[in-house]
């Protein structure tokens, strides 16, 4: 009788796990399973007229990822409603959060929002 390989085997059909690290100290701050995916908004049309620019109508690529609240987010644990998110290792500013939500640069509204800026993270595939 043949035994089928289980899902835990590292087969060629599995995607590599994405891990996000602080660029400054390389500490892991999130993984792909913590990311909250959102549907891209309609770009500039979604912003107040004062925040619009004369650029193209194509929605820009998202400059941030949104994640679930995690234990390393000390200000969240302290009960704050909105604040900056700092790396627990080196205190570098990684993003911000707001329980009422915030708007992604693509125009989508995420509620609640725990935003990490891609420019402050290294995306590593394992």
C-alpha positions in Angstrom: 0.0 0.0 0.0 1.4 3.4 -1.0 1.4 6.3 1.4 0.5 9.8 0.1 2.9 12.5 1.1 1.5 14.8 3.8 1.2 18.6 3.5 4.0 19.1 5.9 6.6 17.7 3.4 8.5 20.4 1.6 7.2 19.8 -1.9 7.7 21.9 -5.0 4.1 23.0 -4.9 4.4 24.9 -1.6 5.0 28.6 -1.6 7.8 29.9 0.5 6.8 31.6 3.8 7.2 35.3 3.8 8.6 36.9 6.9 8.8 40.7 7.6 11.8 41.9 9.5 12.8 45.3 10.9 15.3 46.8 8.5 17.3 48.3 11.3 17.8 45.3 13.7 16.5 42.4 11.6 14.0 41.3 14.3 10.9 39.4 12.9 7.9 41.6 13.3 5.3 39.8 11.2 4.8 36.9 8.9 2.5 36.3 5.9 -0.2 34.7 8.1 -0.5 37.9 10.1 -1.1 40.1 7.0 -4.7 41.5 6.6 -5.3 41.6 2.8 -7.5 44.3 1.4 -9.0 45.1 -2.0 -7.2 48.0 -3.7 -9.1 51.2 -3.6 -9.7 53.5 -6.5 -6.6 55.6 -5.9 -6.9 59.4 -5.9 -10.6 59.4 -6.2 -10.9 58.0 -2.7 -9.0 60.9 -1.0 -10.3 64.3 0.0 -9.8 66.8 -2.8 -7.0 68.6 -0.8 -4.9 65.4 -0.7 -5.3 64.7 -4.5 -2.5 65.3 -6.9 -2.5 65.8 -10.7 -1.0 62.4 -11.3 -2.6 59.5 -13.2 -5.8 57.9 -12.1 -4.1 54.4 -11.6 -4.1 53.4 -8.0 -0.5 53.3 -6.7 1.1 50.1 -5.3 0.4 49.8 -1.6 3.4 51.2 0.3 2.3 49.5 3.6 1.1 46.2 4.8 -1.7 45.9 7.3 -1.4 43.2 10.0 -3.4 41.8 12.9 -2.5 43.2 16.4 0.4 41.3 17.9 2.0 40.9 21.3 5.1 42.9 20.4 3.0 46.0 19.9 3.3 47.4 23.4 1.2 50.5 22.9 -1.7 48.3 21.8 -1.3 46.2 24.9 -1.4 49.4 27.0 -4.9 50.2 25.7 -4.1 53.1 23.4 -6.6 53.9 20.6 -4.0 55.2 18.1 -0.3 55.6 18.2 3.0 54.8 16.4 4.3 51.3 16.2 7.9 50.8 17.2 10.2 47.8 16.9 10.5 46.1 20.3 14.2 45.5 19.6 15.6 48.8 18.4 12.6 51.2 18.9 12.7 52.2 15.2 9.3 53.5 14.0 7.7 50.8 11.8 4.3 52.3 11.3 1.2 53.2 13.2 -2.2 51.9 14.3 -5.7 53.2 14.8 -8.6 51.2 16.1 -11.0 53.4 14.1 -9.2 52.6 10.9 -7.1 54.5 8.3 -6.7 54.8 4.6 -4.1 53.0 2.6 -2.3 55.0 -0.1 -4.2 52.9 -2.7 -7.4 54.5 -1.4 -8.8 51.5 0.5 -10.1 52.0 4.1 -8.9 49.4 6.6 -10.6 49.1 9.9 -9.1 48.5 12.5 -5.7 49.4 11.0 -2.2 48.2 12.1 0.0 49.6 9.4 3.6 48.7 8.8 5.5 50.7 6.2 7.2 48.5 3.6 10.1 50.9 3.5 10.9 50.1 7.1 10.7 46.3 6.6 12.7 43.6 4.8 10.6 41.0 3.1 12.3 37.6 3.5 11.2 34.3 1.9 12.1 31.2 3.8 
